[in-house]
Amino acid sequence: MKIIFAGTPIFAASALEALVAAGHEVVLVLTQPDRPAGRGMKTVAGAVKLLALDHGIALLQPPTFKSQALHSKLMAFGADVMVVAAYGLILPAAVLNISRYGCFNIHASLLPRWRGAAPIQRAILAGDQETGITIMQMDAGLDTGAMLFKARLAIESRDTTQTLHDKLSKLGAHSIVTALTLLQQGKLVASAQDETLACYAPKIHKAEAAIDWQQDAGQINRLIHAFNPSPGAYTQIRGNVLKIWQGKVAMDESGESGEIIAIRRDGIVVACGSGAIILEALQKPGGRKLSATEFLAGYPLQPGDFFDFSTYASAHSK
């Protein structure tokens, strides 16, 4: 099939690679303009752009889709379908209808659950047991279009947003190829979303990543995993902000909220509002991510010390 592909990060690049490998004719790639990134704030290209250049695919990086001239240019490609994955720009109705079969979106949740910007993080935070990919026919709403194909994926207890992202990236690539195969065979069936089951996954804000030690251990553990790799769950002790990157719920441990109640070979045991959590990977300001054992060698903590979060969280919540 002749495809216009729209996407920007690694999640989308996996799908583009799969479409090319499956023999589809990707006639154009749309991706966001290059932007500064990293500590040096150097302008860098996204993963989709680099892949398009590597395959010699025509490339456009429009900042918006307001131009009628751009609409005409897209229409001239005569695409059968437009595939959209983690693009990051809103497509107007005129663009949604440019190709023969419209726009298919690769969404990282089992719609109608977790419509919106941060479905992976929200699924982990909510304690969902599974997530998946939905191939959706895009319409003018926010992830409200008809569902064309679904693939399910279990959320494991050790999954972080990074590990789940990587799994869903591969699943999304497989799913869009499968959906297009079904379309070519005349077997792709659209089904409307049940609005009574819909919920939204709003954009993540840094203040959400502050650990409230009065919450139960399970919720804190999910928060740590949901905000790995970004923005990183954080807490405060002795005036220093520490990032927490990995943890697990402790069994049969208790104490006062935020209290370090034990130092063990597998990590630092901290009491929560209910239960306790073992901190396995930490990072101090200006340092690197370390296992609990490595961290303690240069930043000694001991039972009876307390973590706090309120000062730092309140300063960064506005």
Beta strands, then each sheet from edge to edge (+ up, - down):
strand 1: 2-7
strand 2: 25-30
strand 3: 35-37
strand 4: 42-44
strand 5: 59-60
strand 6: 81-85
strand 7: 103-107
strand 8: 130-137
strand 9: 147-154
strand 10: 233-237
strand 11: 240-250
strand 12: 260-264
strand 13: 267-271
strand 14: 276-283
strand 15: 290-291
sheet 1: 5+ 2+ 1+ 6+ 7+ 8- 9+
sheet 2: 3+ 4-
sheet 3: 10+ 11- 14+ 13- 12+
sheet 4: 10+ 11- 14+ 15-
end
